[in-house]
Amino acid sequence: MLKRLVVQNLAVIDRLDVEFQAGLNILSGETGSGKSVILDALELLVGAKAATDMIRTGESRSSVEGIFEIEGNAPLLDLLDRSGIEADGEIVLRREIAHNGRARIFINHQSATLALLREVQPHLVDIHGQGDQQSLLLAGNHLSLLDAFAGLGEERRVLEKLYEEITCNLLETERLSQLEASRLQQLDILEFQIDEIDRARLGEDEDTILEAERNVLANAERIKEKAAEAYSSLYEHEASVLDSLSGAIRRCEYLEEFDKRFGATLEQLETAKIAVEEAAYFIRSYIDHIEVSPERLRFIEDRLSDIERIKRKYGGSIAAVFEMRENLGARQEELRETRARSEGLEAELRRNLDLYGKSAKRISRERRKKARDFEAAVEAQLPGVALEAARFFVRFFEAPAGVAAPLLAGGGGRISRTGEETAEFYFTANPGEDARPLREVASGGELSRLMLLLKQVTAPTLFPRTLVFDEIDAGIGGRAADYVGAKLKDLALYNQVLCVTHQAAMARYADAHFRVWKITEGGRTSSRIEQLGDADRVEELARMLGGGAPTTLARRHARELMQKRS
């Protein structure tokens, strides 16, 4: 419930601070006293569009702050928690607007967005202003009211969730279908590229190894010649290195007999001789195994040409080709999984359509069964609001085309968010007149009264805690006004109700009665509000009854109304 509302510098209000009560809160006062401005402030507080011309003349900014009791409001507490806002038993909303166009919103003193404020609003306040009953003229709202009466809220949410999932399924299926031709083409290209790389059977560093072998084969004769010369100079020639070393070793052996210091030199020469011998043996073996093979050379040239072509196409090096092969394989697997995903998506779509079809049929049966009860419940209330001759009907129509569902029931079909049908309220206020759509025949006063009846009929405990009605008494009086007041009192058993009225017959039911009036000080006009005690309530009811200054008769009548209130 709304516990406190503080308004500053809004239209004719300079500062207003009011504490509302549980139950039925009535606001009354002369026309133009500022009652509707208070409700405008409340609308602004919960997300209505802000405009700088709402700021009081001469002020730079205006603000509205409301304190709401939210004990046990689990959905709202969950929403606030998900939004990172701490809350316990109450919530403080504050909204500021400035002439420079900047606006600030706070929830529990934490900065918030307008989008979040509008998410919070349905959990706190349901406002029906003088033009707000126009929502009742929208046929799209009628089915929701019927479903609320039938207790189909949860099933309806399930159906809508299935509708959303099916819509997503169909969009994704269509997207994958459009990609199918491209997917197959890509698979063909990938398979060719992977096969080309695999058939090349590249070895690690194969190009480097083959280039070295090609270099030898291309120069085999010359290499063999030079190797033979090197072998001869080391081993076979009359003045070979080995012979020279052998001679030097013999001489040093002789010198060592006289001077032992030649021992170290002798060891070095013997080591050198061994090294020369090993080098000569290697060269001899190399000469024996060197091959002059034009066939092998041609093979290597062809192989290197193939390797170079693969390298040019797939990365510039064998290592890059190997990496490309891995990437191509991963992409190929991804495209194959896309097909599997498409098949899985079709299966999921079939399951969702089956669940949707069953849910839609269950809801349709229940709607049509409860529609007659709904009509009877509304018609039973019509005489009490001066609509004795009125008739009220619920008529069903095929649901407007939604998304195409080609797999529905094994064939073609379409589904909608509401199920198999939609509904529209038909109404006639006069005997002998055919019932016609509500939007074509109901007056503003009739709409206000119907809105109240529908709130009463469609389980008041399902609606937000604070219900606001602005001049719901338009066009009625006497017994009808009294009946509307009684209905507001009934609603107030489950919700806090705020109502602006000019009817004493309604105001007498108030749990808390507030008077709004204007004062002029220092050349400026401001609105004021106060909660009335019993004596002041008699005076206000008398004013409302007489339409002017209270008379003795009006006061007596007002006291009688007060005594009769329930």
C-alpha positions in Angstrom: 0.0 0.0 0.0 1.0 3.6 -0.5 1.8 5.0 2.9 3.1 8.5 2.1 3.2 10.8 -0.9 5.4 13.9 -1.0 5.0 16.3 -3.9 7.0 19.5 -4.5 6.6 22.2 -7.2 4.3 20.3 -9.5 1.6 22.3 -11.3 -0.5 24.1 -8.6 1.2 22.2 -5.7 4.1 23.9 -3.9 4.5 21.3 -1.3 2.2 18.5 -0.3 2.9 15.7 2.2 0.1 13.2 2.8 -0.1 9.9 4.6 -2.7 7.5 3.1 -4.4 4.7 5.0 -5.3 1.1 4.4 -8.7 0.4 2.8 -10.7 3.0 0.9 -9.2 6.5 0.7 -11.6 9.1 -0.8 -10.3 12.5 -2.2 -12.9 15.2 -2.6 -12.9 18.9 -3.2 -14.2 21.6 -5.5 -13.6 21.3 -9.3 -10.1 22.5 -10.1 -8.8 22.2 -6.5 -5.9 20.0 -7.6 -7.3 16.5 -6.9 -6.3 15.2 -10.3 -2.8 16.8 -10.0 -2.2 14.5 -7.0 -3.1 11.5 -9.1 -0.9 12.9 -11.9 2.0 13.0 -9.4 1.4 9.4 -8.5 1.4 8.4 -12.2 4.6 10.3 -12.7 6.1 8.5 -9.7 5.5 5.1 -11.3 6.7 5.8 -14.8 4.3 8.2 -16.6 5.9 10.5 -19.2 7.4 13.6 -17.7 7.2 17.1 -19.2 8.9 20.3 -18.1 5.6 22.2 -18.3 4.5 20.2 -15.3 7.1 22.1 -13.1 5.4 24.9 -11.0 5.9 28.4 -12.5 9.0 30.1 -11.2 10.7 26.8 -10.0 13.6 25.1 -11.6 12.6 21.5 -10.7 9.9 19.4 -9.2 9.9 16.1 -7.4 7.6 13.3 -6.3 8.4 10.8 -3.6 6.3 7.8 -2.4 6.8 5.3 0.3 5.1 1.9 -0.2 4.6 -1.0 2.1 5.6 -4.2 0.3 5.7 -6.8 3.1 5.2 -10.2 1.5 5.3 -8.9 -2.1 7.6 -11.7 -3.3 7.6 -11.0 -7.0 8.5 -7.3 -6.4 11.2 -8.3 -3.9 12.6 -10.7 -6.4 12.6 -8.1 -9.2 14.5 -5.6 -6.9 17.0 -8.2 -5.8 17.7 -9.1 -9.5 18.2 -5.3 -10.1 20.7 -5.0 -7.3 18.4 -2.9 -5.0 18.0 -3.8 -1.4 14.5 -3.8 0.1 12.8 -5.1 3.2 9.3 -4.2 4.3 9.0 -1.0 2.3 10.2 0.7 -0.9 10.9 4.4 -1.5 10.4 5.8 -5.0 11.6 9.2 -6.0 11.5 11.0 -9.3 12.8 14.5 -10.1 12.3 16.6 -13.3 14.2 19.8 -14.2 13.8 22.6 -16.7 17.0 21.5 -18.5 15.2 18.3 -19.4 17.3 16.1 -17.0 15.3 13.7 -14.9 16.5 11.5 -12.0 14.9 8.3 -10.6 15.7 6.7 -7.3 14.5 3.4 -5.9 15.4 3.0 -2.2 17.8 5.9 -2.7 19.7 4.1 -5.5 19.8 5.5 -9.0 17.4 3.6 -11.3 16.2 3.7 -14.9 12.7 4.6 -16.2 12.5 1.0 -17.6 13.0 -0.5 -14.2 10.5 2.0 -12.7 7.9 0.8 -15.2 8.7 -2.8 -14.3 8.1 -2.0 -10.6 4.8 -0.2 -11.3 2.5 -3.2 -11.9 3.5 -4.6 -8.5 2.5 -1.4 -6.7 -0.2 0.6 -8.4 -3.0 0.2 -10.9 -4.3 3.7 -11.9 -7.5 4.3 -13.8 -7.8 7.9 -14.6 -10.7 9.7 -16.3 -9.5 8.5 -19.7 -7.8 5.3 -18.6 -10.9 3.2 -18.9 -10.3 3.5 -22.6 -8.2 0.4 -22.2 -11.5 -1.4 -21.8 -12.3 -0.5 -25.4 -9.3 -2.5 -26.6 -10.6 -5.9 -27.6 -7.1 -7.3 -27.0 -7.6 -6.7 -23.2 -10.9 -8.6 -23.0 -9.4 -12.1 -23.3 -7.0 -11.4 -20.4 -9.9 -10.3 -18.2 -11.8 -13.5 -19.0 -8.8 -15.6 -18.4 -8.3 -14.0 -15.0 -11.9 -14.8 -14.1 -11.4 -18.4 -15.3 -8.2 -18.8 -13.3 -6.2 -19.4 -16.4 -3.3 -17.1 -15.6 -0.7 -19.7 -15.2 -1.8 -21.8 -18.2 -1.9 -18.6 -20.3 1.7 -17.8 -19.3 2.7 -21.4 -20.3 1.0 -21.0 -23.6 2.7 -17.6 -24.3 6.1 -19.1 -23.3 5.5 -21.9 -25.8 4.5 -19.4 -28.4 7.7 -17.5 -27.9 9.8 -20.7 -28.1 8.0 -21.8 -31.2 8.6 -18.4 -32.8 12.3 -18.7 -32.0 12.4 -22.3 -33.3 10.8 -21.2 -36.6 13.1 -18.2 -37.0 16.2 -20.4 -36.4 14.9 -23.1 -38.6 14.3 -20.6 -41.4 17.8 -19.2 -40.9 19.4 -22.6 -41.1 17.3 -23.5 -44.1 18.5 -20.4 -45.9 22.0 -21.3 -45.0 21.7 -25.0 -46.2 22.7 -24.4 -49.8 25.6 -22.3 -48.7 26.5 -25.0 -46.1 26.5 -27.8 -48.7 28.7 -25.7 -51.0 31.1 -24.9 -48.2 31.2 -28.6 -47.2 32.1 -29.5 -50.8 34.9 -27.0 -50.9 36.2 -28.1 -47.5 36.2 -31.8 -48.5 38.2 -30.9 -51.6 40.7 -28.9 -49.7 41.1 -31.4 -46.9 41.5 -34.2 -49.5 44.1 -32.2 -51.4 46.2 -31.6 -48.3 45.8 -35.2 -47.1 46.8 -36.7 -50.5 50.0 -34.5 -50.5 51.2 -36.6 -47.5 53.6 -33.9 -46.4 56.3 -34.7 -43.9 57.6 -32.3 -41.3 60.4 -30.2 -42.9 60.1 -32.3 -46.0 60.8 -29.4 -48.3 64.0 -28.5 -46.4 65.3 -32.1 -46.6 64.4 -32.5 -50.3 66.0 -29.1 -51.2 69.3 -30.3 -49.6 69.2 -33.6 -51.5 68.3 -31.8 -54.8 71.4 -29.6 -54.2 73.6 -32.6 -53.9 72.1 -34.5 -56.9 72.3 -31.4 -59.2 76.0 -31.1 -58.5 76.9 -34.8 -58.0 79.8 -35.0 -60.6 81.5 -32.0 -59.3 81.0 -32.9 -55.7 82.5 -36.4 -56.4 85.5 -34.8 -58.1 86.2 -32.5 -55.3 85.7 -35.2 -52.7 88.2 -37.4 -54.5 90.8 -34.6 -54.5 90.2 -34.0 -50.8 90.6 -37.7 -50.1 93.8 -37.9 -52.1 95.4 -34.9 -50.4 94.5 -36.4 -47.0 95.4 -40.0 -47.6 96.6 -41.3 -51.0 98.9 -38.6 -52.4 102.6 -39.1 -52.1 102.8 -35.9 -50.0 99.4 -36.5 -48.3 98.6 -34.9 -45.0 98.5 -38.3 -43.3 102.1 -39.1 -44.6 103.3 -35.7 -43.4 101.8 -36.2 -40.0 103.3 -39.7 -39.8 106.8 -38.3 -40.6 106.3 -35.5 -38.0 105.3 -38.1 -35.3 108.4 -40.2 -35.9 110.7 -37.2 -35.6 109.0 -36.1 -32.4 109.3 -39.6 -30.9 113.1 -39.3 -31.6 113.2 -35.8 -30.0 111.3 -37.1 -26.9 114.0 -39.5 -26.1 116.2 -36.4 -25.4 113.6 -34.0 -24.2 110.4 -35.1 -22.5 108.7 -31.8 -23.2 108.0 -33.1 -26.7 105.5 -35.6 -25.2 102.7 -33.2 -25.2 103.3 -32.2 -28.8 103.5 -35.9 -29.8 100.0 -36.4 -28.2 98.6 -33.5 -30.2 100.1 -34.9 -33.5 98.7 -38.4 -32.8 95.2 -36.9 -32.1 95.5 -34.9 -35.4 96.5 -38.1 -37.3 93.4 -39.9 -35.9 91.2 -36.9 -37.0 92.7 -36.9 -40.4 92.2 -40.6 -40.8 88.5 -40.3 -39.7 88.0 -37.5 -42.2 89.6 -39.5 -44.9 87.4 -42.5 -44.1 84.2 -40.3 -44.2 85.2 -38.8 -47.5 85.9 -42.2 -49.0 82.6 -43.6 -47.8 80.8 -40.4 -49.1 82.5 -41.0 -52.5 81.4 -44.6 -52.5 77.7 -43.7 -51.8 77.3 -40.6 -53.8 74.7 -41.2 -56.5 74.4 -39.6 -59.8 70.7 -40.2 -60.6 68.8 -38.0 -63.1 65.6 -40.0 -62.2 65.9 -39.2 -58.5 66.6 -35.6 -59.3 63.5 -35.3 -61.5 61.4 -37.0 -58.8 62.6 -34.5 -56.2 62.0 -31.5 -58.5 58.4 -32.7 -59.1 57.9 -33.3 -55.4 59.2 -29.9 -54.5 56.9 -28.4 -57.1 53.9 -30.1 -55.6 54.9 -29.0 -52.1 55.4 -25.4 -53.2 51.9 -25.4 -54.8 50.3 -26.7 -51.6 52.2 -24.2 -49.5 51.1 -21.3 -51.8 47.5 -22.3 -51.4 47.4 -23.1 -47.7 49.8 -20.9 -45.8 53.3 -20.5 -47.2 55.0 -23.2 -45.1 54.5 -26.8 -44.2 53.8 -25.8 -40.6 51.1 -23.4 -41.9 49.6 -26.1 -44.1 49.3 -28.4 -41.1 47.6 -25.6 -39.1 45.2 -24.9 -42.0 44.4 -28.7 -42.2 43.4 -28.6 -38.6 41.2 -25.5 -39.1 39.5 -26.9 -42.1 38.7 -30.1 -40.2 37.2 -28.1 -37.4 35.1 -26.0 -39.8 33.9 -29.2 -41.5 32.9 -30.7 -38.2 31.0 -27.5 -37.3 29.1 -27.6 -40.6 28.2 -31.2 -40.0 27.0 -30.3 -36.5 24.9 -27.5 -38.0 22.9 -30.2 -39.9 22.6 -32.2 -36.7 21.4 -29.0 -34.9 18.9 -28.4 -37.6 17.5 -31.9 -37.1 17.4 -31.4 -33.4 15.7 -28.1 -33.8 13.0 -29.7 -35.9 12.4 -32.3 -33.2 12.2 -29.5 -30.6 9.8 -27.6 -32.7 7.5 -30.7 -33.1 7.6 -31.2 -29.3 6.7 -27.5 -28.6 3.9 -27.5 -31.2 2.5 -30.7 -29.7 2.5 -29.1 -26.2 1.1 -25.8 -27.6 -1.7 -27.6 -29.4 -2.7 -29.5 -26.3 -2.5 -26.4 -24.0 -4.4 -24.3 -26.5 -7.3 -26.8 -26.6 -7.4 -27.1 -22.8 -7.5 -23.3 -22.5 -10.2 -23.0 -25.2 -12.5 -25.5 -23.5 -12.2 -23.8 -20.2 -12.7 -20.3 -21.7 -15.9 -21.3 -23.4 -17.2 -23.0 -20.3 -16.4 -20.1 -18.0 -17.6 -17.4 -20.4 -21.2 -18.0 -19.5 -20.4 -17.7 -15.8 -18.5 -14.5 -16.5 -21.5 -13.0 -18.4 -23.8 -14.0 -15.5 -21.5 -12.5 -12.9 -21.2 -9.2 -14.7 -24.9 -9.0 -15.5 -25.8 -9.6 -11.9 -24.0 -6.5 -11.0 -25.3 -4.2 -13.7 -28.5 -3.1 -12.1 -26.7 -1.8 -9.1 -24.8 0.8 -11.2 -27.9 2.2 -13.0 -27.6 -0.2 -15.9 -30.7 -2.3 -15.2 -31.6 -2.9 -18.8 -28.1 -3.5 -20.0 -26.9 -6.8 -21.3 -23.3 -8.1 -21.5 -21.9 -10.9 -23.7 -18.6 -12.5 -24.4 -18.1 -13.5 -28.0 -15.3 -15.6 -29.4 -13.5 -15.2 -32.7 -10.7 -17.1 -34.4 -7.4 -15.9 -33.2 -5.6 -13.4 -35.5 -3.0 -15.1 -37.7 0.3 -15.3 -35.7 3.4 -17.1 -36.9 3.3 -19.9 -39.6 3.7 -23.3 -38.0 4.1 -25.8 -40.9 4.4 -28.8 -38.6 1.3 -28.0 -36.6 -0.9 -31.2 -36.4 1.2 -32.8 -39.1 0.2 -30.2 -41.7 -0.1 -26.5 -42.4 -1.4 -24.0 -39.8 -0.8 -20.9 -37.8 -0.5 -20.2 -34.1 -1.2 -17.1 -32.0 -0.1 -15.8 -28.6 -3.6 -16.2 -27.2 -4.4 -19.7 -28.4 -7.2 -20.8 -30.7 -9.4 -17.8 -30.2 -9.7 -14.3 -29.0 -12.6 -12.7 -27.3 -14.5 -9.4 -27.4 -17.1 -8.0 -25.0 -20.5 -7.0 -26.5 -22.9 -4.7 -24.8 -26.2 -3.0 -25.0 -27.6 -0.5 -22.5 -31.1 -0.3 -23.9 -33.9 -2.9 -24.3 -34.6 -3.9 -27.9 -31.1 -2.9 -29.2 -28.8 -5.5 -30.6 -25.6 -6.1 -28.6 -22.6 -4.5 -30.3 -18.9 -4.3 -29.5 -18.3 -2.4 -26.3 -16.1 0.1 -28.1 -19.0 1.1 -30.3 -21.7 1.7 -27.8 -20.5 2.4 -24.2 -20.3 5.9 -22.9 -17.5 7.2 -20.7 -19.6 6.8 -17.5 -20.7 3.3 -18.5 -17.1 2.4 -19.1 -16.0 3.6 -15.7 -18.7 1.5 -14.0 -18.0 -1.6 -16.1 -14.3 -1.2 -15.3 -15.2 -1.3 -11.6 -17.5 -4.3 -12.0 -14.8 -6.2 -14.0 -12.3 -5.5 -11.2 -14.7 -6.9 -8.7 -15.7 -9.9 -10.8 -12.2 -10.9 -11.9 -10.8 -11.7 -8.4 -9.7 -8.5 -6.7 -6.9 -10.3 -4.8 -5.1 -10.8 -8.2 -4.6 -7.1 -8.7 -2.0 -4.7 -7.3 -2.3 -3.5 -3.7 -3.1 0.1 -4.6 -6.0 0.7 -7.0 -6.6 4.3 -8.1 -9.9 5.5 -9.6 -10.2 9.2 -10.8 -13.9 10.3 -10.9 -15.3 6.9 -11.6 -18.7 8.5 -10.6 -18.9 10.4 -13.9 -22.5 10.3 -15.2 -24.1 8.6 -12.3 -25.7 9.6 -9.0 -28.1 8.4 -6.3 -28.5 4.7 -5.9 -25.9 3.9 -8.6 -23.3 6.1 -6.9 -24.1 4.3 -3.6 -23.6 1.0 -5.3 -20.3 2.0 -6.8 -19.2 3.2 -3.3 -20.1 -0.2 -1.9 -18.1 -2.0 -4.6 -15.1 0.2 -3.9 -15.4 -0.7 -0.3 -15.4 -4.4 -1.2 -12.3 -3.9 -3.3 -10.7 -2.2 -0.4 -10.9 -5.4 1.7 -8.1 -6.8 -0.4 -6.4 -3.7 -1.8 -5.7 -0.1 -0.8 -8.1 2.0 -2.9 -7.7 5.7 -3.8 -10.7 7.4 -5.4 -11.4 10.9 -6.5 -15.2 11.6 -6.3 -17.8 14.3 -6.2 -20.5 12.0 -4.9 -21.4 12.0 -1.2 -23.1 8.6 -1.7 -19.6 7.2 -2.6 -17.6 9.2 -0.2 -19.5 8.0 2.8 -17.9 4.6 2.5 -14.4 6.0 3.0 -12.0 4.5 5.6 -10.1 7.8 5.2 -11.5 10.9 3.7 -9.2 13.6 2.4 -10.3 17.1 1.3 -8.3 19.0 -1.3 -8.7 22.8 -1.6 -6.8 25.8 -3.0 -5.4 28.8 -1.2 -3.9 32.0 -2.5 -1.0 33.6 -0.7 1.4 36.3 -1.9 -0.3 36.3 -5.3 0.4 32.5 -5.7 -2.2 29.7 -5.8 -1.4 26.4 -4.1 -3.3 23.2 -3.4 -3.6 21.8 0.1 -4.9 18.4 1.4 -5.9 17.2 4.8 -7.5 14.1 6.3 -10.9 14.8 7.8 -12.2 13.8 11.2 -15.8 12.9 11.7 -17.0 16.5 12.2 -15.2 17.8 9.2 -16.4 14.8 7.1 -20.0 15.8 7.9 -19.3 19.3 6.6 -17.6 18.0 3.4 -20.4 15.5 2.7 -22.9 18.3 3.2 -21.1 20.5 0.7 -21.0 17.6 -1.8 -24.7 17.0 -1.3 -25.7 20.7 -1.7 -23.2 21.7 -4.3 -22.3 24.8 -2.3 -22.2 26.1 1.3 -23.5 23.4 3.6 -27.1 23.9 4.8 -28.8 22.5 8.0 -30.7 20.0 5.9 -27.6 18.9 4.0 -25.7 18.4 7.3 -28.6 16.3 8.6 -28.5 14.2 5.5 -24.7 13.9 5.7 -24.9 12.6 9.3 -27.5 10.0 8.1 -25.1 8.9 5.4 -22.3 8.6 7.9 -24.4 6.5 10.2 -25.4 4.2 7.4 -21.9 3.6 6.1 -20.6 0.0 6.4 
